[in-house]
Amino acid sequence: MSLDKAKFNSKQQGYTLLEVLISMVILAIGLLGMAAMMLNSIKSNQGALHRSEATLYAYEVLDLMRANRTAAEAGDYNIAIGASSARSTIAEIDLDNWKDSLSQLPLGDGSISQSGGIATITVQWDESRMQGGAIQNFVYMAEY
């Protein structure tokens, strides 16, 4: 029982090349899918980082207000989005430093409004580079 090698090889001609091309197409589609998944993951992680930083910045200024309660009760920590302080009192220096730290966020800014011992702290940043992103706001209300 001997195999005729010439006959065997002639039946297999061309099939391996076709199989390799098909497997390369399948592999390329899989790699493109993984690249898209990685890109979405990076965007989501960046958005989560910005939200975490915004939370920390809101807590930071609230702690500053609690440390300088007299100025906070007098309304010295009120500031609007886009506003800056004169840097003459401790509260204004705190607000100026806080606004500087908000610049770590993309187009980061913030505002504080006070009413009846409750501070409403808003941290705003731009996530337009992210998937479906726009201007984001983190609003935190607490007693000072």
Order of alpha helices (4+ residues) and beta strands (2+ residues): alpha-alpha-alpha-alpha-beta-beta-beta
